[in-house]
Amino acid sequence: MLFLLQAILSVILAVSIWRSGMIPGKYVALACLLLLAALFLSRFLLTRKKNYWYIGAAFSAAACIILTIGTVYVSQTIGLFASASADYKTDDMVVVVRADDGAQSLVDAKDYLFGIQTGVDQANTKAMLENMTTRLGQEIQLVEFATPIEEAQALLNEEIGAAIYNNSYASVIGDVISDYDSQVRQIYNYGINTRLAGEVVDPGEPFNVLISGIDTRENVLENSRSDVNIVVTINPKTKKVLMTSTPRDYYVELQGMETETYGARDKLTHAGIYGVDVSKATIESIYGIDISYYIRVNFNTLVDIVNAVGGVDIYVDEAFHAYTNGRLYFGVGWHHMDGVEALAYCRERYSFADGDNQRVKNQQKVLKALILKIMSPSILVNAGELLSSMEGAFQTDIPESKISELINQQLSDSTPWKIYKQNAASGVIDMQPTYSGGSTPLSVTWPDPYSVIQCTSRIRMLEAERPEEK
């Protein structure tokens, strides 16, 4: 029975490894030979007399345990990428009332005067109203406002009983109305999923990935401000990676938006409100490049992954205090950071004279340290914890085949990857109206044209590079 169980588990593991596409053929063949050798050894020992069969039983039992663990790891890895794969974005439409209002549900507020904004996001607002009408079985009394900020202010002034808007706008409203979140309470929400178009890059060819870090801690699928925007250019042929960071406050034209009074010019971070596809298209327009894929993460993603790999080592060039996650002090020199410390290091900007520019440099340091840690052999010790921490922690449209291809290449050629960094410089800081905020001026940063051109040139050079030119 032990031998039969070992044989079945050996076949399951071999098929799982082969179907994953992550392991090079020579290693698959070697693994199969080792599995066969273990089976022959178990068979030999189990058919011996005296005490040999005890040894065979112990060996076979141990082999079954190892095979089970190996199969679970392979399945968990495949399942992780499958669960993170998403070809849609989610807009969370909400109904909010004042914090001291007595309504606890949508039904309680059915006879209220509802506010909506008509300046942006009209398709989602229409879908929300249809959903509410169906749910309540009656028409809704509406008052229209030009912007989400005007609508929110009317709610606080008791001009309306409830406000309807995309929850992504809460952060924009909070930039203008102090302590807004504590003054309102959500009584209903409705998620609207929109499919996104995918893309496939030929095996071995260079490609760009957008890493979009959103300012939420829970649902990574929900649209939200994209505070981190890093284009990762990957050239598998030369094993080089270039990380290009763009300031969150860059005042740019959001792509695919309806043109309003103030046009679609807005902060880059606000592109995330409309979905990662808008962030991707907007950054493509800034640099004139094609971004094939995206990876979207949130605050908890970074904390969990850094903890799972056992922390990261970062060299701090300038001593500072970080206040975003408590009060932490980072002195000059090397620091071994856990997840909470790494997040605080990535988020702090007010302690630096260079503000957001220094913050994106710090983010790149942490990302580089994570990449190097994950690609090192030592990661095998924390493999289970890493896989568990990443489950549900990120969203991507990178096909499983592309991920398998990169893992396969790394196992076939252990040459270390070279990682480079660059930042688009901040231009002039200004106060301007925005697409999301309407006529209310917000602090923005005009892009630095020379810096953008320079970043574009370096991206294209890495994309065009071939092995003989290394």
Sequence and secondary structure as in RCSB ss.txt:
>XXXX:A:sequence
MLFLLQAILSVILAVSIWRSGMIPGKYVALACLLLLAALFLSRFLLTRKKNYWYIGAAFSAAACIILTIGTVYVS
QTIGLFASASADYKTDDMVVVVRADDGAQSLVDAKDYLFGIQTGVDQANTKAMLENMTTRLGQEIQLVEFATPIE
EAQALLNEEIGAAIYNNSYASVIGDVISDYDSQVRQIYNYGINTRLAGEVVDPGEPFNVLISGIDTRENVLENSR
SDVNIVVTINPKTKKVLMTSTPRDYYVELQGMETETYGARDKLTHAGIYGVDVSKATIESIYGIDISYYIRVNFN
TLVDIVNAVGGVDIYVDEAFHAYTNGRLYFGVGWHHMDGVEALAYCRERYSFADGDNQRVKNQQKVLKALILKIM
SPSILVNAGELLSSMEGAFQTDIPESKISELINQQLSDSTPWKIYKQNAASGVIDMQPTYSGGSTPLSVTWPDPY
SVIQCTSRIRMLEAERPEEK
>XXXX:A:secstr
 HHHHHHHHHHHHHHHHHHH  S HHHHHHHHHHHHHHHHHHHHHHT STTHHHHHHHHHHHHHHHHHHHHHHHH
HHHHHHHHHB SEEEEEEEEEEETT    STGGGTTSEEEEE SS HHHHHHHHHHHHHHHTS  EEEEESSHHH
HHHHHHTTSSSEEEEEGGGHHHHHHHSTT GGGEEEEEEEEEEEE       TT  EEEEEEEES SS TTB   
EEEEEEEEEETTTTEEEEEE  TTBEEE TT    TTTTEEEGGGGGGG HHHHHHHHHHHHT    EEEEE HH
HHHHHHHHTT EEEEESS EEE TTS EEE SEEEEE HHHHHHHHH  TTSTTTHHHHHHHHHHHHHHHHHHHH
SGGGGGGHHHHHHHHTTTEEE   HHHHHHHHHHHHH     EEEEEE  EEEEEEEEETTTEEEEEEEEEE HH
HHHHHHHHHHHHHH  GGG 
